[in-house]
Amino acid sequence: MAVSDEDKLKRFDQLVAVIEKTYHRPASLMGRGLLVGLMSGLGATIGVAIVLALLGFLLRELGGLPIIGEWLSDAGKILPGRR
């Protein structure tokens, strides 16, 4: 399916219009970038929380890791304010 020269020019003109709109309204571009950054950070945070929750659940069901448990109990004895 060949694209005619007229269609190519129409698409090119649409691209130029979008670029000019973005160039003359940088606040819109910055707002979109801010929103994308916030959503990316939120998605990463939720993803890490889910993975850690699943890992904690699996460790609890499998009986935990004895070496880490001993290390944490020793650290609790060393920290000030813990008795």
N, C-alpha and C positions, 0 to 999 in steps of 0.2 A: 504494500500500500504506500504509494508515493505521496509526499506532502508537496502541495503546490507552492510556488514562490509567493503567492498572495497570502497563503496561510502562514508561511514563515515570517513575512513582513508584519502580519497582524500580531503574531506572538512576540516578535521583537519589540513592536510598539508597546505592547502590554508590559513587557519586562522593563522597558525604559520608563514607563509611567510609574511602575511600582518603585523603581530605584529613585526617581525624582521625589516621590511622595515621602519615602524614607529619609532622603537627604534633607528635605525641607522641614521634617518633623522628627528631630532626634529624640524628643521626649518620649514619643511613642516607642521608638526602638529601645530606649533605655528602660522603659517600663516593662516591655516584653522580656528583655534580658533579666530584669530583676525577678519577674514572675517565674521565668524558667529556672533561675538559680534557686529560688525558694522551693519550688516543687521538686527539684532535683535533690536538694538537701533533705526535704521532708521524706521523700521516697527512700533515700539511703538510710535515714534514721529508722523508719518503720521496718525496712528490710533487715537491718542489723538487729533490731529488737526481736523480730520473729526468729531469726537464726539462733540468737543467744537463748531465747526461750526454749526452742526445740533442743538445743544442746544441753541446757540445764535439765530438761525433762528426761532426756535419754540418760544422762549421767545419774540422775536420781533413780531411774528404773533399773539401771545396770549395777547399782551399788556404789557408784562414785569411784573416784580414783584414790586409793589408800595413801599414796605418796603425797598428793596435794593436800589431802585432809590432815595428815600429820603436820605438814609444813604450816598450814593455816592455824592449827591449834597451838603450835609453838610460837607463831607470830602473835597470836592473841595473848599469850602469856607475857611476851616481851613488851608489848605496847603499854604506855602509861595509861592509868585509869582502868585497866582491865584486871580483874582478880579472879 
